[in-house]
Amino acid sequence: MSVENCIETLYLKRDNPDEITSSDLKNIPKSFLKYYYLKYLSRIWNLLPIHLQEDKELQQYLRCRRHPYNNGNVHYDGPPPRRIDCRICRNEN
């Protein structure tokens, strides 16, 4: 699948990430992924090509599950913050 076809397919599926397959993401540019799929990144992470999973910038947008008290609150009532927003993760980098 060409990059153009990949972008077109993913653009049409942007509101329903459960329909995305790993072949849809095979040639996806990182910039497109960041613009349209950041809020779904944790849901599609295992489908991403390995070079995108190893990307340090994209890893910062995953949810922090290592520090339950990272902002002084326990996150029982919602998802934990992204690593880029976690006070402890930011200090580690």
N, C-alpha and C positions, 0 to 999 in steps of 0.2 A: 504494500500500500504506500503510495507516495505521501509526502508531507502534506500536500494540498488536500488529498482525500482524507488523510488522518485528521486534519484540522476541521474539515467540513463535517465529518462524522461526529467528532467530539463536540463541535459547536451545537449540533442538533440534539445531542444527548446531555447538554450541560445542566439541564434542570432535573435529570434523573440519572445520577451516577451509578445506580445499580445495574443499568443496562450496558455499562462499559465493560469491554473485554481487554485482555492484555494485548491482543493484536491491534485494537484501536489505539493503544498508547505506544506502540512500537516506535514510531517516528515523531512523537510529539515534541515540539520545541519547548524548552523550559519556560520561556517567556509567556507562551500561551497557557501553559499549565498554571503558572503563578497568577495570571490575570483572571482566568475563568474557573479554576478548580481549587483554589487555596482552601476554601471552606470545606471541601470534600477530600482533602489530601489524605487524611487518616483512613478514609473508606476505600480509597483506590491505591494506597501505598503498595500493597503486595502485588498489584498488577503492573506497576511501573517497571521499566527496564532497569537493569542493575546500575547503569551509569547515572541514572537520576536518583535512585535510592542512596547512592553513595555521595551525592552532592550535599555538601555541608550547609549550603544556604537553604535548600529545601528541607533538610532535617530540622532546621530551626522552626519551621512552621508546623511540625507535628505537636501533638499534645504532650505536655510534661506529666509523666506518671511516676517519676522518681521522687518528687518533693511534694507530698500532700499538704504541707503547711507553707508553701513557698511565698505566699503573700500575707501570711498571718491568719489565713482562713483555711478550713478544710472544705474541699469542694464536693460536698454531698448533694447539693441542690443543682448542680450543673456540671458541664464538662470542665476539666482542668484547663488552665491557660496554656497557650502555645509556649514552646520552649523559648521563643524570642521574647515573650512577656514574663517568663518566670524569673524572679529576682535572683534565685540561686544559680540557675543555668546561665544567666547573663554574666554572673561573677566568675563562673568557671571558665568562660571563654576569654 
